[in-house]
Amino acid sequence: MGFLEHILDRIEGKAERGQKRSPEWRKVKNAYLLKNPNCEACGKSKGVQVHHKVPFNIAPDLELDPNNLISLCTKGKTLNCHIIVGHLGNFRATNPNVELDAIIMRKKLEDGRSQTRKKTK
């Protein structure tokens, strides 16, 4: 990385590239998944990962803050909530509304399921 990119990253408050995760990250991540085992966007329990609402490279000081975490799945055949909701379809992107978007998506999926149940009765 060039000097200019380094200075711009520092001005924007971004972590230096290659910054290491805290040794506590794994413990915090596992504890969060125990309390929040389902995807907050679709409700699935398989392939769930912990996503940082404010990314680690932007705010490394929030890495271990449970208020900065959300459970999102990655294993769906038709849905990959981590990429769709967490990153707006692009892992380089950040979704500042990830929490609200997860709630909206969950509600829409639940409404769609209840409509399908009504039609089959």
The first five atom37 places (N, CA, C, CB, O) and aatype in JSON, in Angstrom:
{
  "aatype": [12, 7, 13, 10, 6, 8, 9, 10, 3, 1, 9, 6, 7, 11, 0, 6, 1, 7, 5, 11, 1, 15, 14, 6, 17, 1, 11, 19, 11, 2, 0, 18, 10, 10, 11, 2, 14, 2, 4, 6, 0, 4, 7, 11, 15, 11, 7, 19, 5, 19, 8, 8, 11, 19, 14, 13, 2, 9, 0, 14, 3, 10, 6, 10, 3, 14, 2, 2, 10, 9, 15, 10, 4, 16, 11, 7, 11, 16, 10, 2, 4, 8, 9, 9, 19, 7, 8, 10, 7, 2, 13, 1, 0, 16, 2, 14, 2, 19, 6, 10, 3, 0, 9, 9, 12, 1, 11, 11, 10, 6, 3, 7, 1, 15, 5, 16, 1, 11, 11, 16, 11],
  "atom_mask": [
    [1, 1, 1, 1, 1],
    [1, 1, 1, 0, 1],
    [1, 1, 1, 1, 1],
    [1, 1, 1, 1, 1],
    [1, 1, 1, 1, 1],
    [1, 1, 1, 1, 1],
    [1, 1, 1, 1, 1],
    [1, 1, 1, 1, 1],
    [1, 1, 1, 1, 1],
    [1, 1, 1, 1, 1],
    [1, 1, 1, 1, 1],
    [1, 1, 1, 1, 1],
    [1, 1, 1, 0, 1],
    [1, 1, 1, 1, 1],
    [1, 1, 1, 1, 1],
    [1, 1, 1, 1, 1],
    [1, 1, 1, 1, 1],
    [1, 1, 1, 0, 1],
    [1, 1, 1, 1, 1],
    [1, 1, 1, 1, 1],
    [1, 1, 1, 1, 1],
    [1, 1, 1, 1, 1],
    [1, 1, 1, 1, 1],
    [1, 1, 1, 1, 1],
    [1, 1, 1, 1, 1],
    [1, 1, 1, 1, 1],
    [1, 1, 1, 1, 1],
    [1, 1, 1, 1, 1],
    [1, 1, 1, 1, 1],
    [1, 1, 1, 1, 1],
    [1, 1, 1, 1, 1],
    [1, 1, 1, 1, 1],
    [1, 1, 1, 1, 1],
    [1, 1, 1, 1, 1],
    [1, 1, 1, 1, 1],
    [1, 1, 1, 1, 1],
    [1, 1, 1, 1, 1],
    [1, 1, 1, 1, 1],
    [1, 1, 1, 1, 1],
    [1, 1, 1, 1, 1],
    [1, 1, 1, 1, 1],
    [1, 1, 1, 1, 1],
    [1, 1, 1, 0, 1],
    [1, 1, 1, 1, 1],
    [1, 1, 1, 1, 1],
    [1, 1, 1, 1, 1],
    [1, 1, 1, 0, 1],
    [1, 1, 1, 1, 1],
    [1, 1, 1, 1, 1],
    [1, 1, 1, 1, 1],
    [1, 1, 1, 1, 1],
    [1, 1, 1, 1, 1],
    [1, 1, 1, 1, 1],
    [1, 1, 1, 1, 1],
    [1, 1, 1, 1, 1],
    [1, 1, 1, 1, 1],
    [1, 1, 1, 1, 1],
    [1, 1, 1, 1, 1],
    [1, 1, 1, 1, 1],
    [1, 1, 1, 1, 1],
    [1, 1, 1, 1, 1],
    [1, 1, 1, 1, 1],
    [1, 1, 1, 1, 1],
    [1, 1, 1, 1, 1],
    [1, 1, 1, 1, 1],
    [1, 1, 1, 1, 1],
    [1, 1, 1, 1, 1],
    [1, 1, 1, 1, 1],
    [1, 1, 1, 1, 1],
    [1, 1, 1, 1, 1],
    [1, 1, 1, 1, 1],
    [1, 1, 1, 1, 1],
    [1, 1, 1, 1, 1],
    [1, 1, 1, 1, 1],
    [1, 1, 1, 1, 1],
    [1, 1, 1, 0, 1],
    [1, 1, 1, 1, 1],
    [1, 1, 1, 1, 1],
    [1, 1, 1, 1, 1],
    [1, 1, 1, 1, 1],
    [1, 1, 1, 1, 1],
    [1, 1, 1, 1, 1],
    [1, 1, 1, 1, 1],
    [1, 1, 1, 1, 1],
    [1, 1, 1, 1, 1],
    [1, 1, 1, 0, 1],
    [1, 1, 1, 1, 1],
    [1, 1, 1, 1, 1],
    [1, 1, 1, 0, 1],
    [1, 1, 1, 1, 1],
    [1, 1, 1, 1, 1],
    [1, 1, 1, 1, 1],
    [1, 1, 1, 1, 1],
    [1, 1, 1, 1, 1],
    [1, 1, 1, 1, 1],
    [1, 1, 1, 1, 1],
    [1, 1, 1, 1, 1],
    [1, 1, 1, 1, 1],
    [1, 1, 1, 1, 1],
    [1, 1, 1, 1, 1],
    [1, 1, 1, 1, 1],
    [1, 1, 1, 1, 1],
    [1, 1, 1, 1, 1],
    [1, 1, 1, 1, 1],
    [1, 1, 1, 1, 1],
    [1, 1, 1, 1, 1],
    [1, 1, 1, 1, 1],
    [1, 1, 1, 1, 1],
    [1, 1, 1, 1, 1],
    [1, 1, 1, 1, 1],
    [1, 1, 1, 1, 1],
    [1, 1, 1, 0, 1],
    [1, 1, 1, 1, 1],
    [1, 1, 1, 1, 1],
    [1, 1, 1, 1, 1],
    [1, 1, 1, 1, 1],
    [1, 1, 1, 1, 1],
    [1, 1, 1, 1, 1],
    [1, 1, 1, 1, 1],
    [1, 1, 1, 1, 1],
    [1, 1, 1, 1, 1]
  ],
  "atom_positions": [
    [[0.86, -1.17, 0.0], [0.0, 0.0, 0.0], [0.9, 1.23, 0.0], [-0.97, 0.0, 1.22], [1.91, 1.28, 0.69]],
    [[0.5, 2.19, -0.79], [1.26, 3.42, -0.88], [1.01, 4.33, 0.31], [0.0, 0.0, 0.0], [0.06, 4.14, 1.07]],
    [[1.87, 5.3, 0.45], [1.78, 6.24, 1.55], [0.45, 6.98, 1.55], [2.93, 7.23, 1.49], [-0.17, 7.15, 2.6]],
    [[0.0, 7.42, 0.36], [-1.24, 8.17, 0.25], [-2.44, 7.32, 0.7], [-1.44, 8.65, -1.19], [-3.29, 7.8, 1.45]],
    [[-2.5, 6.05, 0.25], [-3.61, 5.18, 0.66], [-3.61, 4.98, 2.17], [-3.52, 3.81, -0.04], [-4.66, 4.96, 2.81]],
    [[-2.4, 4.83, 2.73], [-2.27, 4.66, 4.18], [-2.83, 5.88, 4.92], [-0.78, 4.42, 4.57], [-3.58, 5.74, 5.88]],
    [[-2.47, 7.07, 4.48], [-2.94, 8.3, 5.12], [-4.45, 8.43, 4.98], [-2.25, 9.54, 4.5], [-5.14, 8.79, 5.93]],
    [[-4.99, 8.14, 3.76], [-6.44, 8.23, 3.56], [-7.19, 7.24, 4.45], [-6.78, 7.97, 2.09], [-8.23, 7.58, 5.01]],
    [[-6.67, 6.02, 4.59], [-7.29, 5.04, 5.48], [-7.29, 5.55, 6.92], [-6.56, 3.69, 5.39], [-8.28, 5.39, 7.63]],
    [[-6.2, 6.14, 7.35], [-6.11, 6.64, 8.73], [-7.11, 7.79, 8.94], [-4.66, 7.12, 9.04], [-7.75, 7.87, 9.98]],
    [[-7.24, 8.68, 7.96], [-8.18, 9.79, 8.05], [-9.61, 9.27, 8.16], [-8.06, 10.73, 6.84], [-10.41, 9.8, 8.93]],
    [[-9.93, 8.22, 7.4], [-11.27, 7.63, 7.42], [-11.49, 6.74, 8.63], [-11.51, 6.83, 6.15], [-12.6, 6.24, 8.84]],
    [[-10.46, 6.52, 9.44], [-10.6, 5.7, 10.63], [-10.53, 4.22, 10.37], [0.0, 0.0, 0.0], [-10.88, 3.42, 11.24]],
    [[-10.1, 3.84, 9.18], [-10.01, 2.42, 8.85], [-8.79, 1.79, 9.5], [-9.96, 2.23, 7.32], [-7.77, 2.44, 9.72]],
    [[-8.93, 0.49, 9.81], [-7.8, -0.25, 10.36], [-6.76, -0.44, 9.28], [-8.26, -1.62, 10.93], [-7.07, -0.45, 8.09]],
    [[-5.54, -0.58, 9.69], [-4.49, -0.85, 8.72], [-4.74, -2.19, 8.07], [-3.1, -0.81, 9.39], [-5.19, -3.13, 8.73]],
    [[-4.45, -2.29, 6.8], [-4.62, -3.56, 6.09], [-3.76, -4.62, 6.77], [-4.24, -3.42, 4.58], [-2.62, -4.36, 7.17]],
    [[-4.33, -5.8, 6.9], [-3.6, -6.89, 7.52], [-3.66, -6.87, 9.04], [0.0, 0.0, 0.0], [-2.98, -7.66, 9.7]],
    [[-4.47, -5.98, 9.61], [-4.58, -5.95, 11.06], [-5.12, -7.28, 11.55], [-5.49, -4.78, 11.53], [-6.03, -7.85, 10.95]],
    [[-4.57, -7.76, 12.63], [-4.93, -9.07, 13.17], [-6.15, -8.98, 14.06], [-3.76, -9.66, 13.95], [-6.37, -8.0, 14.76]],
    [[-6.94, -10.04, 14.01], [-8.09, -10.17, 14.9], [-7.61, -10.34, 16.33], [-8.99, -11.36, 14.48], [-6.51, -10.82, 16.59]],
    [[-8.46, -9.93, 17.25], [-8.17, -10.1, 18.67], [-8.13, -11.59, 19.01], [-9.23, -9.38, 19.54], [-8.86, -12.38, 18.41]],
    [[-7.29, -11.99, 19.94], [-7.28, -13.39, 20.37], [-8.62, -13.79, 21.01], [-6.14, -13.64, 21.37], [-8.92, -14.98, 21.14]],
    [[-9.41, -12.81, 21.42], [-10.71, -13.07, 22.04], [-11.83, -13.27, 21.01], [-11.08, -11.93, 22.97], [-12.93, -13.67, 21.38]],
    [[-11.56, -12.99, 19.72], [-12.61, -13.02, 18.7], [-13.34, -14.35, 18.65], [-12.02, -12.71, 17.35], [-14.57, -14.38, 18.64]],
    [[-12.61, -15.44, 18.62], [-13.24, -16.77, 18.51], [-14.2, -17.02, 19.67], [-12.17, -17.88, 18.45], [-15.3, -17.54, 19.48]],
    [[-13.77, -16.67, 20.87], [-14.61, -16.86, 22.06], [-15.88, -16.0, 21.98], [-13.81, -16.52, 23.34], [-16.97, -16.48, 22.28]],
    [[-15.73, -14.74, 21.59], [-16.87, -13.83, 21.47], [-17.82, -14.32, 20.38], [-16.39, -12.39, 21.16], [-19.04, -14.32, 20.57]],
    [[-17.27, -14.72, 19.23], [-18.07, -15.22, 18.11], [-18.88, -16.46, 18.52], [-17.16, -15.55, 16.91], [-20.07, -16.54, 18.24]],
    [[-18.23, -17.42, 19.17], [-18.91, -18.65, 19.58], [-20.0, -18.37, 20.62], [-17.9, -19.65, 20.14], [-21.07, -18.97, 20.56]],
    [[-19.73, -17.46, 21.55], [-20.74, -17.1, 22.56], [-21.93, -16.42, 21.9], [-20.12, -16.17, 23.63], [-23.08, -16.66, 22.28]],
    [[-21.66, -15.57, 20.91], [-22.75, -14.89, 20.2], [-23.62, -15.89, 19.45], [-22.19, -13.83, 19.23], [-24.84, -15.8, 19.47]],
    [[-22.98, -16.86, 18.78], [-23.73, -17.87, 18.04], [-24.55, -18.77, 18.97], [-22.78, -18.72, 17.21], [-25.62, -19.24, 18.58]],
    [[-24.07, -19.01, 20.17], [-24.86, -19.78, 21.13], [-26.14, -19.05, 21.51], [-24.03, -20.08, 22.4], [-27.2, -19.66, 21.65]],
    [[-26.05, -17.74, 21.68], [-27.22, -16.93, 22.03], [-28.09, -16.61, 20.83], [-26.77, -15.64, 22.69], [-29.29, -16.4, 20.98]],
    [[-27.49, -16.57, 19.64], [-28.19, -16.19, 18.4], [-27.88, -17.21, 17.3], [-27.77, -14.75, 17.95], [-27.18, -16.89, 16.34]],
    [[-28.41, -18.44, 17.43], [-28.02, -19.51, 16.51], [-28.69, -19.46, 15.14], [-28.31, -20.83, 17.13], [-28.25, -20.15, 14.22]],
    [[-29.73, -18.66, 14.99], [-30.46, -18.6, 13.71], [-30.13, -17.32, 12.95], [-31.97, -18.69, 13.96], [-29.83, -16.28, 13.54]],
    [[-30.21, -17.44, 11.64], [-30.02, -16.27, 10.78], [-31.11, -15.26, 11.11], [-30.05, -16.67, 9.26], [-32.29, -15.6, 11.15]],
    [[-30.72, -14.04, 11.35], [-31.69, -13.02, 11.73], [-32.49, -12.5, 10.54], [-30.98, -11.87, 12.39], [-33.46, -11.77, 10.72]],
    [[-32.08, -12.88, 9.32], [-32.81, -12.45, 8.13], [-33.8, -13.49, 7.65], [-31.84, -12.12, 7.02], [-34.88, -13.14, 7.18]],
    [[-33.46, -14.78, 7.76], [-34.36, -15.81, 7.21], [-34.75, -16.88, 8.23], [-33.71, -16.48, 6.03], [-35.67, -17.66, 7.98]],
    [[-34.07, -16.93, 9.36], [-34.42, -17.88, 10.4], [-33.72, -19.22, 10.31], [0.0, 0.0, 0.0], [-33.88, -20.05, 11.21]],
    [[-32.94, -19.46, 9.27], [-32.24, -20.74, 9.14], [-31.23, -20.93, 10.27], [-31.54, -20.83, 7.78], [-30.73, -19.97, 10.85]],
    [[-30.96, -22.21, 10.55], [-30.0, -22.51, 11.61], [-28.72, -23.13, 11.07], [-30.62, -23.43, 12.64], [-27.79, -23.38, 11.83]],
    [[-28.67, -23.39, 9.78], [-27.47, -24.0, 9.19], [-26.63, -22.95, 8.47], [-27.86, -25.13, 8.2], [-27.16, -22.03, 7.84]],
    [[-25.33, -23.1, 8.59], [-24.42, -22.2, 7.9], [-24.45, -20.78, 8.42], [0.0, 0.0, 0.0], [-24.19, -19.84, 7.66]],
    [[-24.76, -20.6, 9.69], [-24.87, -19.25, 10.26], [-23.49, -18.75, 10.67], [-25.83, -19.24, 11.47], [-22.71, -19.46, 11.31]],
    [[-23.21, -17.52, 10.3], [-21.95, -16.85, 10.65], [-22.27, -15.56, 11.4], [-21.09, -16.57, 9.39], [-23.38, -15.04, 11.34]],
    [[-21.26, -15.06, 12.08], [-21.39, -13.77, 12.75], [-20.87, -12.7, 11.8], [-20.62, -13.75, 14.11], [-19.75, -12.79, 11.28]],
    [[-21.69, -11.7, 11.58], [-21.36, -10.59, 10.69], [-21.21, -9.32, 11.53], [-22.45, -10.4, 9.57], [-22.01, -9.07, 12.43]],
    [[-20.19, -8.53, 11.22], [-20.02, -7.24, 11.89], [-20.86, -6.18, 11.17], [-18.51, -6.82, 11.91], [-20.72, -6.0, 9.96]],
    [[-21.72, -5.5, 11.9], [-22.53, -4.43, 11.32], [-21.64, -3.33, 10.8], [-23.53, -3.87, 12.36], [-21.81, -2.87, 9.67]],
    [[-20.69, -2.9, 11.61], [-19.65, -1.97, 11.16], [-18.41, -2.84, 10.99], [-19.4, -0.76, 12.21], [-17.91, -3.41, 11.96]],
    [[-17.91, -2.96, 9.77], [-16.83, -3.9, 9.49], [-15.57, -3.69, 10.32], [-16.48, -3.83, 8.05], [-15.23, -2.57, 10.72]],
    [[-14.89, -4.8, 10.56], [-13.66, -4.81, 11.32], [-12.62, -3.86, 10.74], [-13.09, -6.21, 11.37], [-11.92, -3.18, 11.5]],
    [[-12.51, -3.79, 9.42], [-11.48, -2.93, 8.82], [-11.8, -1.45, 8.98], [-11.31, -3.26, 7.35], [-10.92, -0.6, 8.83]],
    [[-13.05, -1.12, 9.29], [-13.43, 0.28, 9.51], [-13.37, 0.66, 10.98], [-14.84, 0.54, 8.96], [-12.94, 1.75, 11.34]],
    [[-13.81, -0.27, 11.84], [-13.83, 0.01, 13.28], [-13.34, -1.21, 14.07], [-15.26, 0.4, 13.74], [-14.15, -1.94, 14.63]],
    [[-12.03, -1.43, 14.1], [-11.51, -2.59, 14.82], [-11.85, -2.57, 16.31], [-10.02, -2.67, 14.64], [-11.88, -3.62, 16.95]],
    [[-12.1, -1.39, 16.85], [-12.45, -1.28, 18.27], [-13.83, -1.88, 18.56], [-12.41, 0.17, 18.71], [-14.14, -2.15, 19.72]],
    [[-14.65, -2.09, 17.53], [-15.99, -2.69, 17.72], [-15.99, -4.19, 17.44], [-17.0, -2.0, 16.8], [-17.05, -4.82, 17.47]],
    [[-14.83, -4.76, 17.18], [-14.74, -6.17, 16.81], [-15.42, -7.09, 17.82], [-13.29, -6.57, 16.66], [-16.09, -8.04, 17.42]],
    [[-15.25, -6.84, 19.1], [-15.76, -7.73, 20.14], [-17.07, -7.25, 20.77], [-14.73, -7.9, 21.21], [-17.57, -7.89, 21.7]],
    [[-17.61, -6.15, 20.29], [-18.83, -5.58, 20.84], [-20.05, -6.36, 20.34], [-18.95, -4.07, 20.46], [-20.33, -6.34, 19.14]],
    [[-20.78, -7.04, 21.22], [-21.95, -7.82, 20.79], [-23.02, -6.96, 20.1], [-22.56, -8.52, 21.98], [-23.8, -7.49, 19.31]],
    [[-23.06, -5.67, 20.39], [-24.02, -4.78, 19.73], [-23.66, -4.52, 18.27], [-24.12, -3.46, 20.49], [-24.46, -3.97, 17.52]],
    [[-22.45, -4.9, 17.88], [-21.99, -4.72, 16.51], [-22.09, -6.02, 15.7], [-20.56, -4.19, 16.49], [-21.57, -6.1, 14.59]],
    [[-22.74, -7.03, 16.26], [-22.79, -8.34, 15.62], [-24.22, -8.71, 15.23], [-22.22, -9.41, 16.55], [-25.18, -8.26, 15.86]],
    [[-24.34, -9.53, 14.19], [-25.63, -10.05, 13.75], [-25.36, -11.42, 13.12], [-26.34, -9.06, 12.72], [-24.35, -11.61, 12.45]],
    [[-26.26, -12.37, 13.35], [-26.14, -13.71, 12.77], [-26.78, -13.73, 11.39], [-26.8, -14.77, 13.69], [-27.94, -13.35, 11.23]],
    [[-26.01, -14.17, 10.4], [-26.51, -14.28, 9.02], [-26.02, -15.59, 8.42], [-26.04, -13.06, 8.16], [-24.9, -16.02, 8.68]],
    [[-26.87, -16.24, 7.62], [-26.53, -17.54, 7.04], [-25.77, -17.39, 5.72], [-27.78, -18.37, 6.81], [-25.8, -16.35, 5.07]],
    [[-25.08, -18.49, 5.36], [-24.33, -18.51, 4.11], [-24.63, -19.75, 3.27], [-22.85, -18.44, 4.4], [-24.12, -19.87, 2.16]],
    [[-25.44, -20.65, 3.77], [-25.57, -21.95, 3.13], [-26.87, -22.18, 2.37], [-25.43, -22.99, 4.15], [-27.12, -23.31, 1.93]],
    [[-27.7, -21.19, 2.21], [-28.97, -21.41, 1.56], [-28.84, -21.71, 0.07], [0.0, 0.0, 0.0], [-27.95, -21.17, -0.6]],
    [[-29.71, -22.57, -0.44], [-29.7, -22.87, -1.87], [-30.18, -21.66, -2.68], [-30.58, -24.1, -2.18], [-29.66, -21.38, -3.76]],
    [[-31.16, -20.96, -2.14], [-31.68, -19.79, -2.85], [-31.31, -18.49, -2.14], [-33.19, -19.88, -2.98], [-31.31, -17.42, -2.75]],
    [[-30.99, -18.57, -0.86], [-30.64, -17.37, -0.1], [-29.25, -17.51, 0.51], [-31.68, -17.1, 1.0], [-28.89, -18.58, 1.01]],
    [[-28.49, -16.47, 0.48], [-27.23, -16.35, 1.2], [-27.32, -15.0, 1.88], [-25.94, -16.48, 0.23], [-26.87, -13.98, 1.35]],
    [[-27.91, -15.0, 3.06], [-28.21, -13.73, 3.73], [-26.96, -12.94, 4.07], [-29.0, -14.0, 4.99], [-27.0, -11.71, 4.12]],
    [[-25.85, -13.63, 4.31], [-24.63, -12.9, 4.64], [-24.23, -11.98, 3.48], [-23.48, -13.88, 4.97], [-23.91, -10.81, 3.69]],
    [[-24.26, -12.5, 2.27], [-23.88, -11.66, 1.13], [-25.01, -10.71, 0.73], [-23.49, -12.52, -0.08], [-24.76, -9.55, 0.4]],
    [[-26.27, -11.2, 0.74], [-27.39, -10.38, 0.28], [-27.69, -9.24, 1.26], [-28.64, -11.25, 0.08], [-27.74, -8.08, 0.87]],
    [[-27.89, -9.58, 2.52], [-28.28, -8.59, 3.52], [-27.06, -7.89, 4.12], [-29.11, -9.24, 4.63], [-27.05, -6.67, 4.3]],
    [[-26.04, -8.67, 4.43], [-24.86, -8.1, 5.09], [-23.98, -7.26, 4.19], [0.0, 0.0, 0.0], [-23.37, -6.29, 4.64]],
    [[-23.92, -7.63, 2.9], [-23.0, -6.95, 1.98], [-23.67, -6.45, 0.7], [-21.88, -7.87, 1.62], [-22.98, -6.07, -0.24]],
    [[-24.99, -6.46, 0.66], [-25.73, -5.93, -0.49], [-25.29, -6.57, -1.82], [-25.55, -4.43, -0.57], [-25.25, -5.92, -2.86]],
    [[-24.95, -7.88, -1.74], [-24.59, -8.61, -2.95], [-23.13, -8.52, -3.36], [0.0, 0.0, 0.0], [-22.75, -9.1, -4.38]],
    [[-22.31, -7.82, -2.59], [-20.91, -7.63, -2.94], [-20.09, -7.59, -1.65], [-20.7, -6.32, -3.78], [-20.26, -6.68, -0.84]],
    [[-19.2, -8.57, -1.46], [-18.44, -8.63, -0.2], [-17.59, -7.4, 0.06], [-17.57, -9.84, -0.21], [-17.13, -7.2, 1.19]],
    [[-17.36, -6.58, -0.92], [-16.62, -5.33, -0.7], [-17.52, -4.21, -0.19], [-15.93, -4.89, -1.99], [-17.03, -3.16, 0.24]],
    [[-18.84, -4.43, -0.24], [-19.79, -3.4, 0.18], [-20.16, -3.6, 1.65], [-21.06, -3.43, -0.7], [-20.0, -4.68, 2.21]],
    [[-20.66, -2.54, 2.23], [-21.14, -2.54, 3.61], [-22.58, -2.09, 3.61], [-20.27, -1.63, 4.52], [-22.94, -1.15, 2.9]],
    [[-23.41, -2.76, 4.39], [-24.82, -2.35, 4.51], [-25.02, -1.66, 5.85], [-25.77, -3.58, 4.36], [-25.08, -2.34, 6.88]],
    [[-25.13, -0.35, 5.86], [-25.32, 0.36, 7.14], [-26.69, 0.08, 7.76], [-25.16, 1.86, 6.93], [-26.9, 0.38, 8.93]],
    [[-27.61, -0.5, 6.99], [-28.96, -0.81, 7.48], [-29.17, -2.31, 7.65], [-30.01, -0.25, 6.54], [-30.3, -2.79, 7.55]],
    [[-28.1, -3.05, 7.9], [-28.18, -4.51, 7.94], [-29.22, -5.0, 8.95], [-26.83, -5.09, 8.28], [-29.94, -5.96, 8.67]],
    [[-29.29, -4.37, 10.11], [-30.25, -4.81, 11.14], [-31.69, -4.63, 10.66], [-30.02, -4.02, 12.45], [-32.5, -5.56, 10.75]],
    [[-32.01, -3.47, 10.17], [-33.36, -3.19, 9.67], [-33.68, -4.06, 8.46], [-33.49, -1.7, 9.3], [-34.79, -4.6, 8.36]],
    [[-32.73, -4.21, 7.55], [-32.97, -5.03, 6.36], [-33.21, -6.49, 6.74], [-31.78, -4.92, 5.4], [-34.01, -7.17, 6.1]],
    [[-32.52, -6.99, 7.77], [-32.74, -8.37, 8.23], [-34.15, -8.52, 8.79], [-31.69, -8.76, 9.31], [-34.81, -9.53, 8.54]],
    [[-34.62, -7.54, 9.53], [-35.98, -7.58, 10.09], [-37.01, -7.57, 8.96], [-36.22, -6.38, 11.06], [-37.97, -8.34, 8.98]],
    [[-36.81, -6.7, 7.99], [-37.75, -6.6, 6.86], [-37.78, -7.9, 6.07], [-37.37, -5.42, 5.93], [-38.85, -8.39, 5.71]],
    [[-36.6, -8.45, 5.79], [-36.55, -9.7, 5.03], [-37.23, -10.83, 5.79], [-35.08, -10.07, 4.71], [-37.98, -11.61, 5.2]],
    [[-36.97, -10.93, 7.07], [-37.58, -12.0, 7.89], [-39.1, -11.87, 7.86], [-37.07, -11.93, 9.36], [-39.8, -12.87, 7.7]],
    [[-39.61, -10.66, 8.01], [-41.06, -10.42, 7.98], [-41.65, -10.82, 6.63], [-41.37, -8.94, 8.28], [-42.69, -11.48, 6.58]],
    [[-40.99, -10.42, 5.55], [-41.49, -10.77, 4.21], [-41.49, -12.27, 4.0], [-40.65, -10.09, 3.14], [-42.44, -12.82, 3.43]],
    [[-40.45, -12.95, 4.45], [-40.4, -14.41, 4.3], [-41.49, -15.08, 5.13], [-39.02, -14.94, 4.73], [-42.14, -16.02, 4.66]],
    [[-41.7, -14.59, 6.34], [-42.76, -15.15, 7.19], [-44.14, -14.9, 6.59], [-42.7, -14.55, 8.61], [-44.99, -15.79, 6.6]],
    [[-44.36, -13.71, 6.05], [-45.64, -13.4, 5.4], [-45.86, -14.3, 4.19], [-45.69, -11.91, 4.97], [-46.97, -14.79, 3.97]],
    [[-44.81, -14.51, 3.41], [-44.91, -15.38, 2.25], [-45.22, -16.82, 2.63], [0.0, 0.0, 0.0], [-45.99, -17.5, 1.95]],
    [[-44.63, -17.29, 3.71], [-44.9, -18.65, 4.18], [-46.33, -18.79, 4.67], [-43.93, -19.04, 5.31], [-46.98, -19.8, 4.41]],
    [[-46.82, -17.78, 5.37], [-48.21, -17.87, 5.87], [-49.2, -17.8, 4.71], [-48.5, -16.73, 6.88], [-50.24, -18.45, 4.76]],
    [[-48.9, -17.03, 3.68], [-49.76, -16.97, 2.49], [-49.78, -18.32, 1.78], [-49.29, -15.86, 1.51], [-50.83, -18.77, 1.3]],
    [[-48.63, -18.96, 1.7], [-48.54, -20.28, 1.06], [-49.34, -21.31, 1.85], [-47.07, -20.73, 0.93], [-50.02, -22.14, 1.26]],
    [[-49.27, -21.26, 3.17], [-50.04, -22.19, 4.02], [-51.55, -21.99, 3.82], [-49.67, -22.0, 5.51], [-52.31, -22.96, 3.77]],
    [[-51.96, -20.73, 3.72], [-53.4, -20.44, 3.53], [-53.9, -21.0, 2.2], [-53.66, -18.91, 3.58], [-55.01, -21.51, 2.11]],
    [[-53.07, -20.9, 1.16], [-53.46, -21.38, -0.16], [-53.55, -22.9, -0.22], [-52.47, -20.88, -1.21], [-54.35, -23.43, -0.98]],
    [[-52.75, -23.6, 0.57], [-52.76, -25.06, 0.52], [-53.82, -25.68, 1.41], [-51.4, -25.59, 0.92], [-54.03, -26.89, 1.37]],
    [[-54.5, -24.88, 2.22], [-55.53, -25.42, 3.12], [-56.84, -25.55, 2.42], [-55.7, -24.56, 4.34], [-57.82, -25.99, 3.02]]
  ]
}
